[in-house]
Amino acid sequence: MKHLFRLNFFKFLLIGSIFLSICISCNDDDTTVNCIPNVSIAAQYNLSLPSFSNLNYPNGYVVLAPDGTNGNQGIIIVNTGNGFLVFDRNAPHRCPGNNTTLQVQDEMKIVCPADGAEWALRNGQPLNNITNGRTPRRFYATLNAHILTITY
């Protein structure tokens, strides 16, 4: 009787472990987390230059294409009035590909052209159609005189 109980207990553990493994492997997050490049960034921008003049005002923003120093698909820099937010232009919920470079729309939101997912430009919070509530990756920004330094 004791032997039978032990055998059933181990069967229960084995079946439970298999079920847990299946549940974890079916998480649709697995297909997006590992495919988004984790890039280093080290860039400096002179806000005195005309191309960055929008960043001298609260709610101003600049969208930059990749240049070898600012991520795989570029960055979006926003002056919040209390500092700067810098977002990676890789869609945070999709593997990089055609139409997954984030864009600014209506000067109010960041949009993924592949599926219409939207985030608020001023803080990166999800607005709609967001898988798992993901927000765009942020980089660190510090301002010293007129030089904005962005790192990650």
N, CA, C and O of each residue as an XYZ file, in Angstrom:
608
protein
N       0.829     -1.187      0.000
C       0.000      0.000      0.000
C       0.876      1.255      0.000
O       0.620      2.197     -0.749
N       1.916      1.260      0.848
C       2.821      2.392      0.926
C       3.536      2.592     -0.409
O       3.722      3.723     -0.856
N       3.934      1.493     -1.040
C       4.615      1.529     -2.337
C       3.692      2.119     -3.410
O       4.143      2.901     -4.247
N       2.417      1.755     -3.392
C       1.447      2.259     -4.359
C       1.245      3.768     -4.188
O       1.149      4.497     -5.176
N       1.180      4.237     -2.931
C       1.044      5.670     -2.669
C       2.241      6.441     -3.212
O       2.080      7.488     -3.839
N       3.442      5.918     -2.969
C       4.661      6.560     -3.441
C       4.682      6.629     -4.967
O       5.070      7.653     -5.530
N       4.277      5.575     -5.630
C       4.243      5.538     -7.090
C       3.253      6.566     -7.636
O       3.569      7.285     -8.584
N       2.066      6.642     -7.048
C       1.063      7.626     -7.485
C       1.533      9.055     -7.228
O       1.275      9.951     -8.032
N       2.217      9.264     -6.118
C       2.738     10.596     -5.804
C       3.746     11.047     -6.863
O       3.699     12.191     -7.315
N       4.651     10.161     -7.258
C       5.644     10.502     -8.280
C       4.988     10.712     -9.648
O       5.432     11.569    -10.412
N       3.954      9.954     -9.969
C       3.208     10.168    -11.220
C       2.572     11.561    -11.197
O       2.616     12.294    -12.185
N       1.983     11.910    -10.051
C       1.360     13.228     -9.908
C       2.391     14.337    -10.118
O       2.125     15.313    -10.821
N       3.567     14.185     -9.506
C       4.625     15.180     -9.669
C       5.080     15.277    -11.121
O       5.276     16.378    -11.635
N       5.247     14.149    -11.780
C       5.686     14.137    -13.171
C       4.659     14.809    -14.074
O       5.020     15.642    -14.905
N       3.399     14.464    -13.924
C       2.338     15.067    -14.742
C       2.232     16.559    -14.446
O       2.062     17.363    -15.362
N       2.330     16.932    -13.179
C       2.283     18.356    -12.814
C       3.442     19.136    -13.414
O       3.258     20.256    -13.891
N       4.640     18.548    -13.395
C       5.812     19.215    -13.978
C       5.654     19.392    -15.480
O       5.987     20.446    -16.022
N       5.151     18.371    -16.149
C       4.935     18.464    -17.600
C       3.908     19.546    -17.903
O       4.109     20.357    -18.807
N       2.809     19.563    -17.153
C       1.768     20.568    -17.370
C       2.323     21.976    -17.168
O       2.042     22.870    -17.966
N       3.105     22.181    -16.112
C       3.703     23.491    -15.844
C       4.646     23.896    -16.973
O       4.642     25.052    -17.396
N       5.451     22.961    -17.463
C       6.371     23.255    -18.570
C       5.622     23.676    -19.813
O       6.041     24.602    -20.508
N       4.515     23.004    -20.104
C       3.712     23.353    -21.277
C       3.131     24.744    -21.117
O       3.151     25.534    -22.061
N       2.614     25.056    -19.938
C       2.031     26.384    -19.703
C       3.069     27.479    -19.874
O       2.786     28.516    -20.474
N       4.252     27.261    -19.360
C       5.305     28.268    -19.464
C       5.759     28.418    -20.911
O       5.974     29.539    -21.372
N       5.910     27.319    -21.631
C       6.397     27.394    -23.009
C       5.359     27.980    -23.949
O       5.717     28.458    -25.025
N       4.094     27.961    -23.582
C       3.063     28.511    -24.447
C       2.862     30.007    -24.250
O       2.035     30.611    -24.934
N       3.582     30.597    -23.356
C       3.485     32.024    -23.127
C       3.905     32.761    -24.393
O       5.050     32.635    -24.827
N       2.982     33.539    -25.000
C       3.290     34.198    -26.265
C       4.351     35.276    -26.118
O       4.825     35.809    -27.121
N       4.730     35.607    -24.898
C       5.771     36.582    -24.652
C       7.140     36.066    -25.098
O       8.025     36.849    -25.444
N       7.303     34.739    -25.086
C       8.599     34.157    -25.428
C       9.044     34.522    -26.833
O      10.247     34.610    -27.083
N       8.130     34.734    -27.748
C       8.497     35.009    -29.133
C       8.926     36.447    -29.343
O       9.523     36.756    -30.374
N       8.646     37.332    -28.407
C       9.002     38.731    -28.620
C      10.152     39.197    -27.742
O      10.956     40.022    -28.176
N      10.249     38.698    -26.538
C      11.269     39.188    -25.612
C      12.666     38.916    -26.144
O      13.515     39.808    -26.142
N      12.911     37.713    -26.592
C      14.255     37.316    -26.988
C      14.686     37.833    -28.349
O      15.876     37.797    -28.663
N      13.771     38.305    -29.156
C      14.144     38.720    -30.503
C      14.433     40.218    -30.604
O      14.952     40.668    -31.625
N      14.113     40.991    -29.582
C      14.358     42.436    -29.636
C      15.813     42.683    -29.273
O      16.250     42.310    -28.184
N      16.565     43.304    -30.165
C      17.989     43.535    -29.888
C      18.188     44.395    -28.643
O      17.509     45.406    -28.460
N      19.108     43.991    -27.807
C      19.462     44.765    -26.619
C      20.736     45.534    -26.959
O      21.846     45.036    -26.769
N      20.561     46.734    -27.456
C      21.690     47.509    -27.955
C      22.221     48.463    -26.901
O      21.486     48.925    -26.028
N      23.499     48.746    -26.997
C      24.112     49.798    -26.189
C      23.934     51.101    -26.947
O      23.848     51.121    -28.174
N      23.881     52.162    -26.207
C      23.776     53.473    -26.849
C      24.632     54.452    -26.072
O      24.628     54.466    -24.841
N      25.352     55.254    -26.797
C      26.175     56.311    -26.217
C      26.234     57.423    -27.248
O      27.039     57.380    -28.178
N      25.382     58.412    -27.079
C      25.306     59.486    -28.065
C      25.192     60.828    -27.364
O      24.661     60.922    -26.257
N      25.693     61.859    -28.015
C      25.579     63.224    -27.508
C      25.007     64.097    -28.619
O      25.382     63.977    -29.785
N      24.087     64.981    -28.225
C      23.451     65.879    -29.181
C      23.513     67.304    -28.646
O      23.199     67.557    -27.483
N      23.914     68.215    -29.494
C      24.007     69.629    -29.138
C      22.658     70.274    -29.414
O      22.272     70.438    -30.572
N      21.940     70.640    -28.359
C      20.599     71.214    -28.511
C      20.630     72.639    -29.047
O      19.576     73.226    -29.294
N      21.819     73.204    -29.230
C      21.938     74.527    -29.849
C      21.817     74.452    -31.368
O      21.582     75.467    -32.025
N      21.976     73.256    -31.926
C      21.878     73.098    -33.383
C      20.421     73.194    -33.828
O      19.523     72.753    -33.111
N      20.185     73.763    -34.998
C      18.814     73.926    -35.491
C      18.021     72.616    -35.582
O      16.809     72.619    -35.365
N      18.670     71.524    -35.892
C      17.953     70.255    -36.036
C      17.392     69.735    -34.707
O      16.551     68.836    -34.696
N      17.860     70.305    -33.581
C      17.374     69.884    -32.269
C      16.611     71.001    -31.551
O      16.350     70.893    -30.353
N      16.253     72.063    -32.260
C      15.596     73.216    -31.629
C      14.269     72.845    -30.964
O      13.900     73.464    -29.966
N      13.546     71.858    -31.484
C      12.278     71.443    -30.852
C      12.481     70.947    -29.429
O      11.562     71.009    -28.612
N      13.674     70.456    -29.127
C      13.941     69.912    -27.796
C      14.176     70.989    -26.750
O      14.321     70.679    -25.567
N      14.216     72.245    -27.163
C      14.403     73.342    -26.218
C      13.093     73.798    -25.594
O      13.078     74.737    -24.798
N      11.985     73.137    -25.953
C      10.662     73.535    -25.459
C       9.935     72.318    -24.882
O      10.048     71.212    -25.410
N       9.186     72.531    -23.790
C       8.388     71.431    -23.252
C       7.465     70.855    -24.326
O       6.893     71.592    -25.129
N       7.333     69.552    -24.328
C       6.532     68.788    -25.285
C       7.136     68.724    -26.678
O       6.525     68.157    -27.584
N       8.323     69.294    -26.870
C       9.004     69.170    -28.149
C       9.634     67.790    -28.275
O       9.993     67.171    -27.274
N       9.766     67.320    -29.489
C      10.359     66.004    -29.705
C      11.146     65.991    -31.003
O      10.970     66.850    -31.867
N      12.017     64.998    -31.122
C      12.803     64.773    -32.329
C      12.838     63.267    -32.571
O      13.040     62.485    -31.642
N      12.640     62.871    -33.815
C      12.735     61.465    -34.213
C      14.023     61.311    -35.005
O      14.232     61.997    -36.005
N      14.893     60.400    -34.548
C      16.182     60.213    -35.205
C      16.280     58.829    -35.837
O      15.923     57.823    -35.225
N      16.763     58.800    -37.055
C      17.043     57.539    -37.734
C      18.320     56.959    -37.149
O      19.104     57.686    -36.539
N      18.540     55.671    -37.325
C      19.772     55.084    -36.788
C      21.007     55.679    -37.453
O      21.029     55.909    -38.662
N      22.040     55.925    -36.639
C      23.285     56.480    -37.189
C      24.509     55.748    -36.645
O      25.630     56.241    -36.763
N      24.299     54.573    -36.050
C      25.408     53.813    -35.492
C      25.637     54.067    -34.011
O      26.353     53.308    -33.359
N      25.035     55.135    -33.466
C      25.205     55.437    -32.040
C      23.889     55.398    -31.286
O      23.885     55.476    -30.058
N      22.775     55.280    -31.990
C      21.489     55.432    -31.311
C      20.508     54.285    -31.578
O      19.347     54.527    -31.909
N      20.957     53.079    -31.438
C      20.058     51.940    -31.545
C      19.942     51.394    -32.955
O      20.489     51.954    -33.905
N      19.220     50.292    -33.070
C      19.065     49.631    -34.360
C      18.126     50.365    -35.303
O      18.381     50.439    -36.505
N      17.053     50.904    -34.768
C      16.058     51.572    -35.613
C      15.917     53.049    -35.271
O      14.982     53.704    -35.733
N      16.829     53.577    -34.472
C      16.790     54.979    -34.106
C      16.122     55.205    -32.769
O      15.800     54.258    -32.050
N      15.916     56.477    -32.442
C      15.331     56.853    -31.150
C      14.346     58.004    -31.330
O      14.330     58.687    -32.353
N      13.530     58.191    -30.303
C      12.626     59.339    -30.201
C      13.003     60.049    -28.906
O      13.010     59.431    -27.841
N      13.315     61.338    -28.988
C      13.677     62.137    -27.811
C      12.529     63.112    -27.547
O      12.064     63.789    -28.464
N      12.077     63.181    -26.306
C      10.958     64.049    -25.927
C      11.372     64.925    -24.754
O      11.920     64.423    -23.773
N      11.118     66.228    -24.841
C      11.301     67.147    -23.719
C       9.989     67.165    -22.952
O       8.981     67.652    -23.462
N       9.989     66.636    -21.727
C       8.756     66.564    -20.930
C       8.475     67.846    -20.167
O       7.405     67.993    -19.576
N       9.419     68.772    -20.171
C       9.301     69.962    -19.344
C      10.027     69.777    -18.018
O      10.430     70.747    -17.376
N      10.189     68.511    -17.613
C      10.915     68.167    -16.385
C      12.160     67.348    -16.674
O      12.796     66.834    -15.754
N      12.502     67.227    -17.914
C      13.631     66.403    -18.319
C      13.367     65.832    -19.701
O      12.509     66.318    -20.437
N      14.112     64.800    -20.037
C      13.998     64.204    -21.364
C      13.712     62.714    -21.247
O      14.273     62.018    -20.401
N      12.826     62.243    -22.116
C      12.595     60.818    -22.279
C      13.164     60.425    -23.627
O      13.033     61.161    -24.604
N      13.791     59.270    -23.677
C      14.347     58.770    -24.926
C      13.832     57.353    -25.120
O      14.074     56.478    -24.288
N      13.121     57.128    -26.220
C      12.534     55.833    -26.525
C      13.255     55.175    -27.693
O      13.614     55.837    -28.668
N      13.460     53.887    -27.586
C      13.953     53.080    -28.698
C      12.827     52.973    -29.728
O      11.661     52.844    -29.354
N      13.161     53.026    -31.010
C      12.137     52.931    -32.046
C      11.806     51.488    -32.427
O      10.979     51.268    -33.312
N      12.429     50.502    -31.782
C      12.015     49.109    -31.976
C      10.673     48.917    -31.293
O      10.536     49.251    -30.117
N       9.683     48.392    -31.991
C       8.401     48.082    -31.352
C       8.658     47.095    -30.223
O       9.270     46.052    -30.455
N       8.206     47.395    -28.999
C       8.550     46.555    -27.857
C       7.813     45.221    -27.805
O       8.169     44.348    -27.013
N       6.799     45.056    -28.631
C       5.968     43.861    -28.577
C       6.070     42.986    -29.827
O       5.356     41.992    -29.958
N       6.962     43.366    -30.744
C       7.110     42.622    -31.993
C       8.587     42.432    -32.307
O       9.424     43.260    -31.949
N       8.889     41.341    -32.974
C      10.256     41.147    -33.449
C      10.533     42.165    -34.545
O       9.642     42.446    -35.347
N      11.733     42.727    -34.607
C      12.050     43.706    -35.651
C      11.812     43.121    -37.041
O      12.157     41.973    -37.321
N      11.225     43.926    -37.886
C      10.929     43.503    -39.250
C      10.306     44.649    -40.011
O      10.407     45.807    -39.608
N       9.657     44.317    -41.118
C       8.978     45.347    -41.909
C       7.877     45.997    -41.075
O       7.085     45.305    -40.435
N       7.831     47.303    -41.085
C       6.795     48.086    -40.403
C       6.777     47.936    -38.888
O       5.708     48.026    -38.284
N       7.922     47.709    -38.254
C       7.952     47.643    -36.787
C       8.755     48.785    -36.179
O       9.015     48.785    -34.975
N       9.150     49.757    -36.996
C       9.846     50.938    -36.478
C       8.804     51.934    -36.005
O       7.970     52.385    -36.789
N       8.847     52.277    -34.727
C       7.865     53.191    -34.142
C       7.952     54.575    -34.779
O       9.029     55.042    -35.148
N       6.799     55.211    -34.895
C       6.699     56.542    -35.487
C       5.861     57.433    -34.576
O       5.030     56.947    -33.808
N       6.089     58.752    -34.669
C       5.272     59.705    -33.928
C       4.111     60.104    -34.828
O       4.289     60.392    -36.012
N       2.910     60.115    -34.235
C       1.714     60.468    -35.001
C       0.940     61.554    -34.260
O       0.755     61.473    -33.046
N       0.498     62.546    -34.981
C      -0.315     63.646    -34.434
C       0.365     64.387    -33.290
O      -0.312     65.026    -32.485
N       1.679     64.316    -33.205
C       2.466     64.966    -32.156
C       1.993     64.600    -30.752
O       2.250     65.334    -29.798
N       1.293     63.451    -30.622
C       0.753     63.055    -29.331
C       1.045     61.606    -28.971
O       1.040     61.247    -27.794
N       1.298     60.776    -29.966
C       1.440     59.364    -29.663
C       2.514     58.710    -30.524
O       2.868     59.194    -31.599
N       3.016     57.598    -30.013
C       3.977     56.764    -30.717
C       3.181     55.574    -31.247
O       2.401     54.970    -30.510
N       3.374     55.236    -32.516
C       2.553     54.208    -33.152
C       3.424     53.151    -33.818
O       4.451     53.462    -34.423
N       2.997     51.900    -33.697
C       3.621     50.794    -34.434
C       2.832     50.631    -35.728
O       1.651     50.287    -35.677
N       3.446     50.868    -36.888
C       2.708     50.781    -38.149
C       2.256     49.357    -38.490
O       1.348     49.186    -39.304
N       2.863     48.344    -37.890
C       2.493     46.966    -38.218
C       1.106     46.591    -37.696
O       0.379     45.845    -38.351
N       0.735     47.107    -36.517
C      -0.548     46.693    -35.942
C      -1.338     47.833    -35.307
O      -2.413     47.598    -34.753
N      -0.829     49.061    -35.375
C      -1.557     50.198    -34.821
C      -1.444     50.359    -33.320
O      -2.141     51.197    -32.748
N      -0.589     49.587    -32.656
C      -0.396     49.757    -31.212
C       0.085     51.185    -30.945
O       0.869     51.737    -31.716
N      -0.393     51.777    -29.844
C      -0.091     53.183    -29.558
C       0.345     53.384    -28.106
O      -0.122     52.710    -27.188
N       1.259     54.342    -27.942
C       1.729     54.771    -26.626
C       1.707     56.290    -26.587
O       1.849     56.939    -27.624
N       1.532     56.862    -25.405
C       1.568     58.313    -25.239
C       2.994     58.803    -25.452
O       3.935     58.261    -24.871
N       3.151     59.817    -26.275
C       4.478     60.375    -26.562
C       5.109     60.977    -25.313
O       6.322     60.868    -25.138
N       4.337     61.600    -24.448
C       4.875     62.324    -23.295
C       5.380     61.435    -22.168
O       6.183     61.872    -21.343
N       4.896     60.144    -22.125
C       5.346     59.283    -21.026
C       5.531     57.817    -21.413
O       6.013     57.030    -20.599
N       5.166     57.436    -22.620
C       5.353     56.065    -23.080
C       4.310     55.075    -22.601
O       4.446     53.875    -22.841
N       3.272     55.550    -21.930
C       2.241     54.636    -21.430
C       1.372     54.103    -22.568
O       1.071     54.834    -23.512
N       0.967     52.830    -22.484
C       0.134     52.233    -23.539
C      -1.202     52.950    -23.678
O      -1.826     53.329    -22.687
N      -1.634     53.131    -24.936
C      -2.934     53.736    -25.208
C      -3.929     52.692    -25.702
O      -5.077     52.676    -25.258
N      -3.501     51.816    -26.617
C      -4.398     50.753    -27.093
C      -3.626     49.677    -27.836
O      -2.475     49.872    -28.225
N      -4.275     48.549    -28.022
C      -3.759     47.453    -28.850
C      -2.361     46.999    -28.436
O      -1.552     46.631    -29.287
N      -2.074     47.025    -27.132
C      -0.744     46.675    -26.654
C      -0.760     45.262    -26.088
O      -1.569     44.946    -25.215
N       0.125     44.423    -26.580
C       0.276     43.073    -26.070
C       1.069     43.123    -24.767
O       2.172     43.669    -24.727
N       0.515     42.563    -23.723
C       1.177     42.449    -22.419
C       1.559     43.791    -21.809
O       2.417     43.825    -20.928
N       0.960     44.896    -22.240
C       1.230     46.195    -21.641
C       2.644     46.695    -21.831
O       3.087     47.574    -21.091
N       3.344     46.175    -22.774
C       4.739     46.581    -23.000
C       4.826     48.058    -23.366
O       3.954     48.603    -24.042
N       5.896     48.687    -22.904
C       6.173     50.074    -23.269
C       7.486     50.110    -24.042
O       8.314     49.211    -23.896
N       7.683     51.134    -24.860
C       8.961     51.232    -25.587
C      10.134     51.280    -24.614
O      10.044     51.867    -23.536
N      11.228     50.653    -25.015
C      12.447     50.665    -24.195
C      12.908     52.106    -24.036
O      12.872     52.888    -24.986
N      13.337     52.451    -22.835
C      13.829     53.803    -22.562
C      15.329     53.787    -22.367
O      15.910     52.819    -21.877
N      15.935     54.889    -22.767
C      17.357     55.104    -22.547
C      17.503     56.247    -21.551
O      16.567     57.021    -21.349
N      18.673     56.354    -20.929
C      18.958     57.412    -19.960
C      19.390     58.676    -20.692
O      20.119     58.612    -21.682
N      18.937     59.822    -20.201
C      19.312     61.101    -20.803
C      19.681     62.094    -19.712
O      18.977     62.233    -18.712
N      20.804     62.787    -19.925
C      21.222     63.855    -19.016
C      21.594     65.073    -19.846
O      22.178     64.958    -20.923
N      21.246     66.233    -19.325
C      21.547     67.483    -20.011
C      22.594     68.245    -19.216
O      22.433     68.465    -18.015
N      23.671     68.647    -19.890
C      24.723     69.452    -19.292
C      25.005     70.593    -20.253
O      25.506     70.381    -21.357
N      24.678     71.811    -19.823
C      24.716     72.988    -20.703
C      23.735     72.707    -21.839
O      22.546     72.520    -21.578
N      24.189     72.673    -23.073
C      23.300     72.394    -24.209
C      23.556     71.026    -24.808
O      23.085     70.734    -25.907
N      24.300     70.179    -24.099
C      24.638     68.853    -24.622
C      23.775     67.802    -23.919
O      23.836     67.640    -22.700
N      22.977     67.099    -24.712
C      22.148     66.008    -24.209
C      22.913     64.704    -24.432
O      23.238     64.354    -25.567
N      23.195     63.993    -23.349
C      23.916     62.719    -23.430
C      22.919     61.597    -23.182
O      22.167     61.621    -22.208
N      22.925     60.612    -24.079
C      22.006     59.482    -23.994
C      22.831     58.214    -23.873
O      23.739     57.971    -24.667
N      22.505     57.408    -22.870
C      23.242     56.161    -22.644
C      22.273     55.040    -22.283
O      21.127     55.271    -21.899
N      22.779     53.822    -22.423
C      22.056     52.629    -21.991
C      23.049     51.540    -21.745
O      22.668     50.431    -21.369
